[in-house]
Amino acid sequence: IMNAFVLIEIGLILLCNTISSCLQCNHLPLQQRKVIENSLRLLDKMGKRFPKQCLREKMSFRFPEQVLIPTEKETVKVAIEEILQHVFYIFGKNLTPAAWDGTALEQFRNGLHQQIEQLEACVIKKQTHYHQSKEVNMLKLKKYFQKIKYFLEDKQHSLCSWEISRAETRRCLQLADKVIRKL
C-alpha cells in the first residue's frame, strides 16, 4: 500500500510538471516578445549613443532573414533559440567595454540565458527530425554570428567594434521580434 501511494505521488508530480511545462510553452511567443523587448531596452541602456567616430568602421554582416520566415512555428522557435545562444555567447565574454553599464549587461545576459533554457525545454531538437532546409538555416545563422565574432577579434574588441556589434544585435533582435508578432 505504501509503495502504491509513493508511485501515485510521483505520478502526480510528473503530471503537474508536464502540465506546467506545456502551459509555459503555450505562452512562449508572448514570453519571447517580452524578453526581446527587455533585451532591446537593456542594449540601449548598456551603452550611450552610437559614437560618430565608429561610423567609418561600420560593416554589413547581412543577417540571413530567410531563417525567420514563419513557415513553421517550430522552425522559427529553433532559429530564435539559435540566435539567442549566439548573442549570449558573444556578449558572454568578459571582453565587453568598460564604458558600458555593467548592470545592464549582466541583466541582458541573464535574460538571454533564461529564455534559452525556456526555449530548450519547449523546442523539440531531434536532429533526425530536421529537414535539410532547417540545417541550412542554422548554418547560415552560424556563419552570420561568426562574422560578428571575427569582426570583434580583428578589431581587438575595441569600443567601436563592440558598438557596431551592439547595433547589429539590436537589428537582429528587432527582426526576431517582428517574426514572433506574426506567429
RAUR-V769128 format. One record per backbone hydrogen bond with DSSP energy under -1.0 kcal/mol. CO is the residue of the C=O (numbers start at 1). NH is the residue of the N-H. If there is no record, write none. Layout:
co->CO nh->NH
co->CO nh->NH
//
This chain:
co->1 nh->5
co->2 nh->6
co->3 nh->7
co->4 nh->8
co->5 nh->9
co->6 nh->10
co->7 nh->11
co->8 nh->12
co->9 nh->13
co->10 nh->14
co->11 nh->15
co->12 nh->16
co->13 nh->17
co->14 nh->18
co->15 nh->19
co->16 nh->20
co->17 nh->21
co->18 nh->22
co->19 nh->23
co->20 nh->24
co->21 nh->25
co->22 nh->26
co->23 nh->27
co->25 nh->28
co->27 nh->31
co->28 nh->32
co->29 nh->33
co->30 nh->34
co->31 nh->35
co->32 nh->36
co->33 nh->37
co->34 nh->38
co->35 nh->39
co->36 nh->40
co->37 nh->41
co->38 nh->42
co->39 nh->43
co->40 nh->44
co->41 nh->45
co->42 nh->46
co->43 nh->47
co->46 nh->101
co->51 nh->54
co->52 nh->55
co->54 nh->57
co->55 nh->58
co->63 nh->65
co->64 nh->67
co->65 nh->68
co->66 nh->69
co->69 nh->71
co->72 nh->76
co->73 nh->77
co->74 nh->78
co->75 nh->79
co->76 nh->80
co->77 nh->81
co->78 nh->82
co->79 nh->83
co->80 nh->84
co->81 nh->85
co->82 nh->86
co->83 nh->87
co->84 nh->88
co->85 nh->89
co->86 nh->90
co->87 nh->91
co->88 nh->92
co->97 nh->100
co->101 nh->105
co->102 nh->106
co->103 nh->107
co->104 nh->108
co->105 nh->109
co->106 nh->110
co->107 nh->111
co->108 nh->112
co->109 nh->113
co->110 nh->114
co->111 nh->115
co->112 nh->116
co->113 nh->117
co->114 nh->118
co->115 nh->119
co->116 nh->120
co->117 nh->121
co->118 nh->122
co->119 nh->123
co->126 nh->129
co->127 nh->130
co->131 nh->135
co->132 nh->136
co->133 nh->137
co->134 nh->138
co->135 nh->139
co->136 nh->140
co->137 nh->141
co->138 nh->142
co->139 nh->143
co->140 nh->144
co->141 nh->145
co->142 nh->146
co->143 nh->147
co->144 nh->148
co->145 nh->149
co->146 nh->150
co->147 nh->151
co->148 nh->152
co->149 nh->153
co->150 nh->154
co->151 nh->155
co->152 nh->157
co->153 nh->156
co->158 nh->162
co->159 nh->163
co->160 nh->164
co->161 nh->165
co->162 nh->166
co->163 nh->167
co->164 nh->168
co->165 nh->169
co->166 nh->170
co->167 nh->171
co->168 nh->172
co->169 nh->173
co->170 nh->174
co->171 nh->175
co->172 nh->176
co->173 nh->177
co->174 nh->178
co->175 nh->179
co->176 nh->180
co->177 nh->181
//
